[in-house]
Amino acid sequence: MAQHPLVAALARDVPLAAAVLEDIEEHGPSAPVWTPLTGGPPCPWTEL
């Protein structure tokens, strides 16, 4: 993220995470399928 100043600025205010679409479809968007892009274990989006 440090290589992209606009993304770095956004990440200071908005938690960024990624999830596999199949996991979201199978378990739902509130399941612990989101992996924070700053590191850490998968968690629900509400805990980012």
Buried (B, 14 or more C-beta within 10 A) or exposed (E): BEEEEEEEEEBEEEEEBEBEEEBBEEEEEEBBBBBBBEEEEBBBBEEB
